[in-house]
Amino acid sequence: MKLSPKLIGVLMLCGLTFTVFSCQNLSSKKTVKNSPEVSTTGFNLDNASWITYERPLPEKDSLFYLNHPAPIFRKEFNSKESIKKATLYITAAGYYEATINGERIGKNILDPAWTDFSKRIFVSEYDITSQINENENCLGVTLGNGFYNPLPLRKWGRRNLRTDLTVGKPTVIAKLIIEYTNGETEEIATDDTWKYSYGAIQKNSVYIGVAYDATKEINGWKTNGFDDSKWSTAIIDNGPGGDLQKAFFPPVQITKTLTPTAITSPEKEVYIVDMGVNFTGTFKMKMTGKKGDTINYRFGERIYDDGSLNPMTTVIGQIKRKGAGGPGAPDIAWQTDSYVMGDSEAWFQPPFTYHVYRYIEISGLKEKPKTEDIQGLMFHTNVENENTFSSSSDLLNSIQEISERSFLTNLISVQSDCAAREKFGYGGDLNATSEAYINNFDMKGIYRKTVYDWVDAMKDSTFVDTAPFTGVEYCGISWESAYLTTQYYLYLYYNDTDFVKEMYEKNNKWMDKVARIHPDGMVNKGLSDHESLLPVPVQLIGTSHYMQCAEIMETFAKVMNDKDNELKYRQLADHLRTLVKNEFWDKPVKTKINRQTLFSTLLYHNIVPTEELEAAKDSLQNAINNGPSGHLNTGIFGTKYALEAVSKNISPDTVFDIVNSKAYPGWGFMVANGATTIWETWKESEGTFSNNHPMFGSVSEWFYRWLGGIQPDPKHPGFKKFILTPSTPEGLEFVNTKYNSPFGTIVSNWKKLTSTSYEYTFAIPSESSAQVNLTLNPSQDIKILKDGEVFNQETKSGQFDLEAGNYKIVIADK
């Protein structure tokens, strides 16, 4: 889907009123936009001050690309004997790394989480009792730019984050509370007794990378006894303005270390390191050389046929020609790091950035690096990752693997569409894949944070596309409605009624805004089924999303016992359903349209009348048959809808035949062509589109819902009662599925015993129950064991209820 020149022009003109503070002001030099009245003190940080450094921000965009060494702060203090507990509370605008007595504090990286810093900032808490010395101690903090001080890169030649975000000089606030066994308490807080200087990090960009000069290292600054008499006094800062709140969601942490699978040399003194899979993170490398030698790194998802690096699918914001990125920007904004040797041997791990890559290009080394000297460090928001799906199909297992990797590597405190080119939290991708994420991981905490991001991002009279807001206002309701659908899935999967109550008034106001923007109900503008291989009108997708929101609000009104709004939203949903039905079902659609998306949308959203369902099913089947290779040609939403609509209305076997195929287009085609993460488009791209994009990962949701058969019941949210409806398509010998519900672990496994008999193994957690739907022919018997003993379940069909327990069920010929 391409933007028209007219829309591009409108988008370029879109912006918010902003105020630029004078660089002579010793408070934070920042751009603040629509900043609310927020407190600068908050969670456990009373009496602490924001501190920063005196160097002003550059006055011209081109100057941002010069060296600007990262500030380092230190504070020595003495403690008493018999420490009971020592707790550090710390956050920053930008990123921070904290140490105590030279040791790193905690495992978090890229902390704090990205938010609109003028509205909300999350504070981390660390127990550092074991790291405190009796008597002499030293706290150290290094600040990185993150999303608070980004480069003025003109993404796509126009989007400059320095005008789209709240920005300023990196700043930190912290407080250490020491409790002694005698009941006394001592506090060490950030104030003007801290000292600062500048260290070895010469440049750091969350997009482009890090330049590190080891000759600029200051040895010993993180430990007690260092002479900081020539260091400057920390500058007291106003801070970015956001409320300080305790982080309640998992932090970003390194979760896996990868070893290179190969190291090649396509040309002299240039080395290509293959990490085996595409992922998000950084690296750690041991290097040798002479003082002053510069080692350069570039990153890419692909290599060219000659073995050289192809970095083009991860170029930042499609900046691929001179001048496109704005004054001072690189001609091609690829991901890169550099290291200037200080000692003859050193380890390097770039801080304050993250790359998407499978391959690293290294230049500047005199000798070929050794495999054991290089580590790939995969990191992401460290959500619990205990849900599992596996099957007898190696292809399905590979599709699940690349889906899961795509999900995690696009979860760096914000669920992104791609973690290299944009890193933005687009609502459309969230709408398409949030259920897939929830089926794989515990998303309750991070999705609550995501909803708050939308609260902070949204406007009163327009739709925005991303949260945090990044200046993009083009895609319409199908993107911003993720604000509401994400809340619904928190309710459906976790029974988070407290959140429903907290957000209810905001949600009503949001629905009022939608009504003002689309007073007739029909959605006539915005992006539709992005990356569909055939056109899809926004009236179909957008209005269906509006209807879905009305249905969600009807449900939330029931939770709130708000009878008036319950009726209001039911009537709105009925009105919108009628609009879509009249336009896309009751009369022929004569314009060119993706009929797979058309009929899948109508069936998914229950728009087709019951008495006409057979006609809709036939139409959907014909659309599938006419698709390329008999496969899906749907886009971001149509794919999710088709997987569900075909399974529910035709047969899961039909979906299985599509998924378990290596023909184009499809997930198997990606795997067969070397994909280790999901592509942005059905067609392989070598130079434009991301090779790590989670939106087509909705197939993973289908694995859990239809092959494992574990489905939440909207009438009993939070899996108090749920549905087990496993499918056994021809060509699969077994499926094993595990899902951790709020009541405990649900297991749904099955295996084929003979051509006509199957064994099912179910685990239903305590205090919950399941509605079971199995295929049982008149010529078959069913036998049920509960906890190893015969269970006399009265059933003559495959539909029955089971209470908590462990079951083995065999269906076989009589």
C-alpha positions in Angstrom: 0.0 0.0 0.0 1.5 3.3 -1.0 0.8 6.8 0.3 -0.5 9.2 -2.3 1.5 12.4 -2.9 -1.4 14.4 -1.4 -1.4 12.3 1.8 2.4 12.5 2.0 2.1 16.3 1.8 -0.5 16.4 4.5 1.6 14.0 6.7 4.6 16.2 6.3 2.7 19.2 7.4 1.2 17.4 10.5 2.8 18.5 13.8 2.2 19.8 17.2 2.9 23.1 18.8 6.2 23.0 20.6 8.4 25.3 22.7 12.2 25.2 22.5 14.0 26.2 25.7 17.0 28.3 25.4 20.3 26.4 25.4 21.6 29.0 27.9 19.1 27.7 30.5 20.8 25.3 32.9 17.6 23.3 33.2 16.8 20.5 30.7 17.2 21.7 27.1 14.2 20.0 25.5 11.3 20.2 23.2 8.1 19.8 25.1 4.9 19.2 23.3 1.4 19.1 24.9 3.1 18.5 28.2 0.5 18.1 31.0 0.8 19.2 34.5 2.8 16.4 36.0 4.8 15.9 39.2 8.6 15.7 39.1 8.6 13.7 42.3 7.1 10.3 42.8 7.8 6.7 43.6 10.4 6.6 46.4 12.3 9.5 44.9 11.3 12.4 47.1 14.3 14.6 48.0 16.2 13.4 44.9 16.9 15.8 42.0 17.3 15.3 38.3 20.9 15.9 37.4 22.5 16.4 34.0 25.6 18.0 32.4 26.3 21.5 31.3 27.2 21.0 27.6 24.4 22.4 25.5 22.7 20.5 22.7 23.9 21.3 19.2 22.2 24.3 17.6 22.2 22.8 14.1 21.0 19.3 13.0 24.3 18.5 11.3 26.2 19.0 14.5 24.4 16.1 16.2 26.4 13.7 14.1 29.7 14.9 15.6 31.3 13.3 18.7 29.3 14.0 21.8 30.8 11.9 24.6 28.4 10.3 27.0 28.4 11.8 30.5 29.5 9.7 33.4 28.4 10.6 37.0 29.8 9.4 40.3 29.1 9.8 44.0 31.2 8.5 46.9 29.6 7.8 50.3 30.4 6.0 53.5 28.1 3.4 55.0 27.9 2.1 58.6 28.3 -1.5 59.7 25.4 -4.0 59.9 23.5 -3.2 56.8 20.1 -4.8 56.7 19.0 -3.8 53.2 20.1 -1.4 50.5 17.7 -0.5 47.7 18.4 1.7 44.7 15.6 3.5 42.9 16.7 4.9 39.6 15.4 6.2 36.2 16.5 8.5 33.5 15.3 10.3 30.4 17.5 8.5 27.8 19.1 5.3 29.0 21.4 4.7 32.0 23.9 2.1 33.2 24.5 2.1 36.9 27.4 0.6 39.0 28.2 0.2 42.6 31.8 -0.2 43.5 32.7 -0.9 39.9 30.1 -3.7 39.6 27.1 -3.4 37.3 23.8 -3.0 39.1 21.1 -5.5 37.9 20.6 -7.2 34.5 18.4 -4.6 32.9 19.5 -3.0 29.7 18.0 -0.1 27.7 16.4 1.1 30.9 14.1 2.9 31.4 11.4 1.7 29.0 10.6 4.1 26.2 7.6 6.3 27.0 6.6 9.9 26.4 9.0 11.2 29.0 7.0 14.4 29.4 4.0 12.4 30.7 5.2 9.1 32.3 8.6 7.7 33.3 9.1 4.3 34.9 11.4 3.7 37.8 13.4 0.5 38.4 14.2 -0.9 41.9 17.3 -2.9 42.7 18.3 -4.7 45.8 22.0 -4.1 46.0 22.5 -5.2 49.6 25.2 -7.7 48.7 27.1 -5.1 46.7 27.5 -2.5 49.4 30.8 -2.3 51.2 31.0 -1.4 54.8 32.4 2.1 55.0 33.6 3.3 51.5 31.4 3.0 48.4 30.9 4.6 45.0 27.8 4.9 42.8 28.5 5.4 39.1 26.0 6.2 36.3 26.6 6.5 32.5 23.9 8.1 30.5 22.9 7.3 26.9 20.7 9.1 24.5 18.0 6.5 23.8 14.7 8.0 22.4 15.1 11.2 24.6 18.0 12.6 22.6 17.7 11.0 19.1 19.6 12.0 16.0 17.6 14.3 13.7 17.4 11.6 11.0 14.8 12.4 8.4 13.1 9.0 8.1 11.7 8.6 4.6 13.2 12.0 4.0 10.7 13.8 6.2 10.1 12.3 9.7 12.4 13.9 12.3 12.1 12.4 15.8 13.5 15.6 17.3 10.3 17.4 16.4 8.0 14.4 16.9 9.1 13.4 20.4 9.7 15.1 23.7 13.5 15.5 23.6 16.3 16.9 25.6 19.7 16.2 27.2 19.9 12.9 29.0 19.2 13.3 32.7 19.1 10.9 35.7 17.4 10.8 39.1 18.1 8.2 41.7 18.0 7.4 45.4 19.8 4.8 47.4 18.1 3.8 50.7 20.2 1.9 53.2 18.5 0.3 56.2 20.6 -0.7 59.1 19.9 -3.5 61.6 19.7 -0.9 64.4 16.6 0.7 62.7 18.4 3.7 61.2 18.0 4.7 57.6 20.3 6.6 55.3 19.6 8.1 51.9 22.0 8.9 49.1 20.2 10.8 46.4 21.1 12.5 43.1 21.9 16.2 43.8 24.7 18.8 43.2 27.2 16.9 45.3 27.6 14.4 42.4 30.4 14.9 40.0 30.5 14.3 36.2 32.8 14.1 33.3 32.8 12.5 29.8 33.9 8.9 29.0 34.8 6.7 26.2 31.4 6.5 24.5 31.8 9.2 21.8 28.5 8.6 20.0 25.5 6.6 20.8 22.3 6.3 18.8 19.5 3.9 19.4 19.2 3.6 15.6 22.6 3.8 14.1 24.9 2.6 16.8 27.9 3.4 19.0 31.3 4.8 18.6 33.6 3.9 21.5 37.2 5.2 21.9 39.1 3.2 24.5 41.9 5.7 24.5 39.4 8.0 26.3 38.6 5.6 29.1 39.0 6.9 32.6 40.3 4.1 34.7 38.9 3.7 38.3 36.2 6.3 38.1 33.5 3.8 39.2 35.3 2.9 42.5 36.0 4.7 45.7 39.2 6.7 46.1 39.3 8.1 42.5 40.4 11.7 42.3 37.5 13.6 40.8 38.7 17.0 41.8 38.9 18.1 38.2 35.4 16.8 37.4 32.4 19.2 37.1 29.6 19.5 39.6 26.3 17.9 38.4 23.8 20.3 37.1 20.4 20.3 38.8 17.7 19.7 36.1 14.0 20.2 35.9 13.6 16.8 34.3 11.4 15.9 31.4 8.2 16.5 33.3 6.6 13.0 33.4 5.2 11.3 36.5 7.5 8.9 38.1 5.9 5.5 38.4 7.2 2.1 39.5 8.0 -0.3 36.6 5.4 -3.1 36.8 6.3 -5.0 33.7 9.4 -7.1 32.8 12.6 -5.2 31.9 14.7 -5.6 28.7 17.4 -8.2 29.4 19.8 -10.4 27.6 18.0 -13.8 27.3 20.3 -15.8 24.9 23.9 -15.9 23.9 24.5 -17.1 20.3 27.8 -18.5 18.9 28.7 -17.8 15.3 28.0 -20.6 12.9 30.6 -19.4 10.4 33.1 -16.6 9.8 34.1 -15.9 6.2 36.2 -13.3 4.4 34.7 -11.9 1.1 37.7 -9.5 0.7 41.0 -8.8 2.4 40.7 -7.8 6.1 36.9 -7.8 5.9 35.1 -10.6 7.8 31.5 -11.7 7.8 30.2 -13.3 11.0 27.1 -15.5 10.6 25.1 -15.8 13.8 22.9 -18.5 12.3 19.6 -16.6 12.9 18.2 -13.1 12.5 17.6 -11.5 15.9 17.6 -8.2 17.8 20.3 -7.4 20.3 24.0 -6.6 20.2 27.3 -8.5 20.4 30.3 -9.0 22.6 33.7 -9.4 21.0 37.3 -9.9 22.0 39.7 -7.9 19.9 43.5 -7.5 19.5 45.4 -4.7 17.9 47.5 -1.6 18.4 46.5 1.5 20.3 44.6 3.7 18.0 43.4 1.0 15.6 39.8 1.4 14.7 37.5 -1.7 14.3 34.3 -1.1 12.4 31.1 -3.1 12.5 28.1 -3.1 10.2 25.0 -5.3 10.5 22.5 -6.9 8.2 19.9 -9.6 7.8 21.2 -10.9 4.6 24.4 -11.3 2.5 24.8 -10.9 -1.3 25.7 -13.8 -3.6 29.4 -12.9 -3.4 29.3 -13.4 0.4 29.5 -9.6 1.2 27.1 -8.0 3.7 23.7 -6.8 2.5 22.6 -4.2 5.1 19.8 -2.7 3.0 16.7 -4.3 4.6 17.7 -2.8 8.0 18.5 0.7 6.8 17.1 3.3 9.2 14.0 5.0 7.8 14.8 4.0 4.2 17.6 6.7 4.2 19.5 5.3 1.2 20.8 8.3 -0.8 22.8 11.5 0.0 20.8 14.2 1.5 17.7 12.1 2.2 18.3 11.9 6.0 18.8 15.7 6.5 21.9 17.8 7.2 24.8 15.7 8.5 23.0 12.4 8.1 24.9 9.5 6.6 24.2 8.9 2.9 23.0 5.4 3.8 21.7 5.0 7.4 22.8 1.5 8.1 23.5 0.1 11.5 27.1 0.4 12.6 29.4 0.5 15.6 33.1 1.3 15.9 35.8 0.7 18.5 39.2 2.5 18.9 41.7 0.3 20.6 43.3 1.5 23.8 45.1 -1.6 25.1 46.4 -4.4 22.9 43.5 -6.6 23.9 39.9 -5.7 24.8 36.3 -6.9 24.9 33.6 -4.6 23.4 29.9 -4.7 24.0 28.1 -1.6 22.6 25.7 0.0 25.1 22.6 2.1 24.5 21.7 0.7 21.1 20.2 -2.4 19.5 20.6 -3.9 16.1 18.7 -6.3 14.0 21.0 -8.7 12.3 22.1 -12.2 11.4 25.4 -11.1 9.9 28.2 -8.8 11.2 30.7 -7.2 8.9 34.0 -6.5 10.7 36.8 -4.4 9.2 40.0 -3.1 10.7 41.2 -6.4 12.2 44.6 -7.6 11.1 43.7 -11.3 11.7 40.6 -13.3 11.2 38.5 -13.4 14.5 38.0 -16.6 16.3 34.5 -18.1 16.8 35.0 -18.3 20.5 35.8 -14.6 20.7 32.4 -13.4 19.4 29.0 -13.7 21.0 25.6 -12.6 19.7 23.6 -11.2 22.6 19.8 -11.5 22.0 17.7 -9.3 24.2 14.0 -8.2 24.6 11.5 -7.4 27.2 11.9 -10.5 29.3 8.3 -11.8 29.3 7.6 -15.2 30.7 8.1 -17.7 27.9 6.6 -21.0 29.1 3.8 -21.6 26.6 4.8 -24.1 24.0 3.6 -25.6 20.7 5.1 -28.4 18.8 4.0 -31.0 16.3 5.1 -33.9 14.1 5.6 -31.4 11.2 9.1 -30.0 11.0 7.8 -27.2 8.8 5.1 -26.1 11.3 7.7 -26.3 14.1 10.0 -24.0 12.0 7.2 -21.6 11.4 6.4 -21.5 15.1 10.1 -20.9 15.8 10.5 -18.0 13.4 7.2 -16.5 14.7 8.3 -16.7 18.3 11.7 -15.2 17.4 10.0 -12.4 15.5 7.7 -11.6 18.4 10.4 -11.4 21.0 12.9 -9.5 18.9 10.2 -6.8 18.3 9.6 -6.4 22.0 12.0 -3.8 23.3 9.7 -2.2 25.9 7.5 -1.3 22.9 6.0 -3.9 20.5 7.4 -2.7 17.2 6.6 -3.5 13.6 10.3 -3.8 12.9 13.2 -3.3 15.3 15.6 -1.8 12.8 14.1 0.6 10.3 11.5 2.2 12.6 11.3 0.7 16.1 7.8 2.3 16.4 4.9 0.8 18.3 2.4 0.7 15.4 -1.2 -0.1 16.5 -2.0 -2.1 13.3 0.6 -4.7 14.1 -0.6 -4.8 17.7 -4.2 -5.3 16.5 -3.1 -8.1 14.2 -0.8 -10.0 16.6 -1.7 -9.3 20.2 -3.5 -12.6 20.6 -0.6 -14.4 19.0 1.7 -12.8 21.5 -0.5 -13.7 24.4 -0.8 -17.3 23.3 3.0 -17.5 23.4 4.0 -15.3 26.4 2.7 -13.7 29.6 1.9 -10.2 28.2 -0.2 -8.9 31.1 2.3 -6.4 32.4 3.8 -5.2 29.1 0.4 -4.8 27.5 -0.8 -2.7 30.4 2.2 -0.5 29.8 1.3 -0.4 26.1 -2.2 0.9 26.8 -0.7 3.6 29.0 1.6 4.5 26.0 -1.6 5.0 23.9 -3.2 7.1 26.6 -0.2 9.4 26.5 0.0 9.4 22.7 -3.6 10.0 21.6 -5.1 13.3 20.6 -8.6 14.7 21.0 -9.6 15.0 17.4 -7.4 12.8 15.3 -6.0 9.3 15.2 -2.4 8.5 15.7 -0.6 5.5 14.4 2.0 4.7 17.1 2.5 4.7 20.8 4.7 6.4 22.0 3.6 9.1 19.5 6.2 9.5 16.7 4.4 12.1 14.5 2.6 9.6 12.2 -1.1 10.2 11.6 -2.1 8.4 8.5 -3.4 4.9 9.2 -6.7 5.7 11.0 -8.9 3.7 13.4 -7.5 0.3 12.5 -4.3 1.4 14.1 -5.4 3.5 17.1 -8.2 1.0 18.0 -5.4 -1.2 19.3 -5.7 1.0 22.4 -9.1 -0.6 23.1 -8.6 -4.1 21.6 -5.5 -4.6 23.8 -7.6 -3.8 26.8 -10.2 -6.4 25.7 -7.6 -9.1 25.3 -6.2 -8.3 28.8 -9.8 -8.9 30.0 -10.4 -12.0 27.9 -7.2 -13.8 28.6 -6.4 -12.5 32.2 -9.8 -11.3 33.5 -8.3 -8.0 34.2 -11.5 -6.3 35.4 -9.6 -3.8 37.5 -8.0 -2.4 34.3 -11.5 -2.3 32.7 -12.7 -0.1 35.6 -9.6 2.1 35.6 -9.9 2.8 31.9 -13.7 2.9 31.5 -14.2 6.7 31.4 -11.3 7.2 29.1 -12.7 4.6 26.8 -16.1 6.3 26.7 -14.4 9.5 25.7 -12.4 7.7 23.1 -15.6 6.3 21.6 -17.0 9.8 21.6 -14.0 11.0 19.6 -14.4 8.2 17.0 -18.1 9.2 16.6 -16.9 12.8 15.9 -14.4 11.7 13.3 -16.8 9.2 11.7 -20.2 10.7 12.4 -22.0 8.5 9.8 -20.3 5.3 11.1 -18.7 4.3 7.8 -14.9 4.7 8.0 -13.8 6.4 4.7 -10.1 7.1 5.3 -7.1 5.4 6.7 -5.0 2.4 5.9 -6.7 -1.0 5.3 -5.4 -4.5 4.9 -1.7 -3.5 4.7 0.4 -5.8 2.5 -2.6 -7.5 1.0 -1.7 -8.7 -2.5 -5.0 -7.3 -3.8 -6.8 -4.0 -2.9 -9.0 -3.9 0.2 -11.2 -0.8 0.8 -10.8 0.9 4.2 -14.6 1.0 4.5 -14.5 -2.8 5.0 -11.6 -3.0 7.5 -12.0 0.3 9.2 -15.7 0.1 9.8 -15.3 -3.5 11.1 -12.7 -2.3 13.6 -15.1 0.4 14.7 -17.8 -2.2 15.1 -15.4 -4.4 17.1 -14.7 -1.5 19.4 -18.5 -0.9 20.0 -18.9 -4.6 20.9 -15.9 -4.4 23.3 -17.5 -1.3 25.0 -20.8 -3.2 25.3 -18.9 -5.9 27.2 -17.1 -3.4 29.3 -20.4 -1.7 30.1 -21.7 -5.0 31.4 -18.7 -5.3 33.6 -19.4 -1.8 35.0 -23.2 -2.6 35.3 -23.7 0.5 33.1 -27.1 -0.4 31.5 -27.4 2.8 29.5 -24.0 2.5 27.8 -24.6 -1.3 27.3 -27.6 -0.5 25.2 -25.9 2.5 23.5 -23.0 0.4 22.3 -25.1 -2.6 21.3 -27.1 -0.3 19.1 -24.0 1.3 17.7 -22.5 -2.2 16.9 -25.8 -3.2 15.2 -25.8 0.0 13.1 -22.2 -0.5 12.0 -22.8 -4.2 11.2 -25.7 -3.1 9.0 -23.5 -0.6 7.2 -20.9 -3.2 6.4 -23.5 -5.8 5.5 -25.3 -3.4 3.1 -22.1 -2.3 1.4 -20.2 -5.6 1.2 -22.7 -8.4 1.4 -26.1 -7.4 0.2 -24.9 -6.1 -3.1 -22.1 -7.3 -5.4 -18.7 -5.7 -4.9 -17.8 -4.7 -8.5 -14.5 -3.0 -7.8 -11.3 -5.0 -7.6 -11.0 -6.4 -4.1 -9.3 -9.1 -2.2 -12.2 -11.5 -1.8 -10.3 -13.6 0.7 -10.1 -10.6 3.0 -13.7 -9.6 2.1 -15.4 -12.9 3.1 -13.0 -13.6 6.0 -13.8 -10.2 7.5 -17.5 -10.7 7.1 -17.4 -14.1 8.8 -14.9 -13.2 11.4 -17.0 -10.2 12.6 -20.3 -12.1 12.3 -21.7 -9.7 9.7 -23.3 -12.4 7.5 -26.9 -13.4 8.7 -27.1 -17.0 9.9 -29.4 -18.1 7.1 -26.9 -16.9 4.6 -23.8 -18.4 6.1 -23.5 -21.3 3.6 -23.3 -18.8 0.7 -20.5 -16.9 2.6 -18.6 -20.1 3.2 -18.8 -21.1 -0.4 -17.6 -17.7 -1.4 -14.7 -17.8 0.9 -13.7 -21.3 -0.3 -13.8 -20.1 -3.9 -11.6 -17.1 -3.0 -9.1 -19.5 -1.4 -9.2 -21.8 -4.4 -8.5 -18.8 -6.7 -5.6 -17.5 -4.6 -2.0 -18.1 -5.7 -1.2 -21.7 -5.2 -4.5 -22.0 -3.4 -2.9 -20.0 -0.6 -3.7 -16.8 1.3 -3.0 -13.5 -0.4 -4.3 -11.5 2.6 -2.6 -8.6 4.5 -2.1 -7.6 8.1 -5.7 -8.1 9.2 -7.1 -10.3 6.5 -4.6 -13.0 7.4 -5.7 -13.2 11.0 -9.3 -13.1 9.9 -8.8 -15.8 7.3 -7.1 -18.2 9.6 -10.0 -18.0 12.0 -12.8 -17.8 9.5 -11.7 -20.7 7.4 -11.1 -22.9 10.4 -14.4 -22.1 12.0 -16.6 -22.1 8.9 -14.9 -24.5 6.5 -12.3 -26.6 8.2 -9.0 -26.3 10.0 -7.7 -28.9 7.6 -8.0 -26.3 4.8 -5.8 -24.0 6.8 -3.3 -26.8 7.6 -2.9 -27.5 3.9 -2.0 -23.9 3.3 0.3 -23.5 6.3 2.1 -26.9 5.8 3.2 -26.0 2.3 6.4 -24.4 0.9 4.7 -22.9 -2.1 4.4 -19.1 -2.5 2.9 -17.2 -0.8 3.1 -18.6 2.7 5.1 -19.1 5.8 6.6 -22.4 4.4 7.9 -20.4 1.4 9.7 -18.1 3.9 11.2 -21.1 5.7 12.2 -22.8 2.5 14.0 -19.7 1.4 16.1 -19.4 4.6 13.9 -17.1 6.8 14.7 -17.3 10.5 12.2 -14.5 11.3 9.0 -13.5 9.5 9.2 -11.2 6.5 7.4 -8.0 6.1 5.9 -9.1 2.8 4.9 -12.5 1.4 7.6 -12.0 -1.3 11.2 -12.1 -0.4 13.0 -8.7 -0.3 16.7 -8.1 -0.6 16.8 -4.4 -0.4 13.7 -2.7 0.8 11.4 -4.6 3.2 12.2 -5.9 6.7 13.1 -9.5 7.1 11.9 -9.4 10.7 8.3 -8.2 10.9 5.8 -10.0 13.3 2.5 -9.0 11.6 2.1 -12.3 9.7 2.8 -14.2 12.9 -0.9 -14.5 13.5 -0.3 -18.0 12.3 1.1 -18.8 15.7 -2.2 -17.9 17.3 -3.8 -20.5 14.9 -1.4 -23.2 16.1 -2.6 -22.7 19.7 -6.3 -22.1 18.9 -7.0 -24.8 16.3 -4.3 -27.4 16.4 -3.9 -27.4 20.1 -7.5 -26.2 20.4 -7.0 -24.0 23.5 -9.4 -21.1 23.2 -10.6 -18.6 25.8 -14.4 -18.4 26.4 -15.7 -14.8 26.2 -18.5 -15.8 28.6 -15.9 -16.8 31.2 -12.9 -14.5 30.8 -9.5 -15.4 32.3 -9.9 -19.2 31.5 -12.3 -19.8 34.5 -14.0 -21.9 31.8 -12.4 -22.4 28.4 -12.7 -24.4 25.2 -10.7 -27.4 24.1 -11.3 -28.1 20.4 -8.1 -29.7 18.9 -8.0 -30.4 15.2 -6.4 -33.5 13.7 -5.7 -32.8 10.1 -4.5 -35.5 7.8 -0.7 -35.2 7.6 -0.1 -34.6 11.3 0.8 -37.4 13.7 0.8 -35.4 16.9 0.5 -32.0 18.5 1.7 -30.9 21.9 0.4 -27.6 23.3 0.8 -25.9 26.7 -0.7 -22.6 27.9 -0.3 -21.0 31.3 -3.6 -19.5 32.3 -4.3 -17.4 35.4 -5.5 -20.7 37.1 -2.5 -22.8 36.1 -1.1 -24.7 33.1 -3.5 -26.0 30.5 -2.2 -29.0 28.4 -3.7 -30.1 25.2 -1.8 -32.9 23.4 -3.0 -35.4 20.9 -1.4 -38.2 18.9 -2.6 -40.4 16.1 -2.8 -44.1 17.1 -4.1 -45.5 13.9 -5.7 -44.1 10.8 -9.0 -43.8 12.6 -8.0 -43.5 16.3 -6.6 -40.8 18.4 -5.4 -40.3 22.0 -5.9 -36.9 23.7 -4.1 -35.8 26.9 -5.6 -32.8 28.7 -4.6 -31.0 31.9 -7.3 -28.7 33.3 -6.1 -26.4 36.1 -7.6 -26.3 39.6 -10.7 -24.1 39.9 -11.3 -24.1 36.2 -13.2 -26.2 33.7 -13.3 -26.9 30.0 -15.8 -27.3 27.3 -14.4 -30.1 25.1 -15.2 -30.5 21.4 -13.8 -33.7 19.7 -14.6 -35.4 16.5 -16.5 -38.6 17.2 -18.2 -40.6 14.5 -21.1 -43.0 15.1 -18.8 -45.9 14.4 -16.4 -44.9 17.2 -16.3 -45.2 21.0 -14.8 -42.8 23.5 -13.0 -43.8 26.7 -11.9 -41.3 29.3 -9.4 -41.7 32.2 -9.1 -39.1 34.9 -5.9 -39.1 36.9 -5.3 -42.7 35.7 -8.7 -44.1 36.6 -11.8 -44.8 34.5 -14.0 -41.7 34.3 -17.7 -42.3 33.7 -18.4 -39.2 31.7 -21.9 -39.4 30.2 -21.4 -38.6 26.6 -22.5 -40.1 23.3 -20.9 -37.3 21.3 -17.5 -35.5 21.3 -19.0 -32.5 23.1 -18.8 -32.5 26.9 -17.5 -30.6 29.9 -14.6 -31.5 32.1 -13.7 -30.2 35.5 -10.1 -29.8 36.8 -7.9 -32.8 36.5 -5.6 -34.7 34.2 -7.3 -36.7 31.5 -6.4 -39.3 28.8 -9.1 -39.8 26.2 -9.0 -42.4 23.4 -11.4 -42.3 20.4 -11.3 -45.5 18.4 -13.5 -47.7 16.3 -16.0 -49.8 18.1 
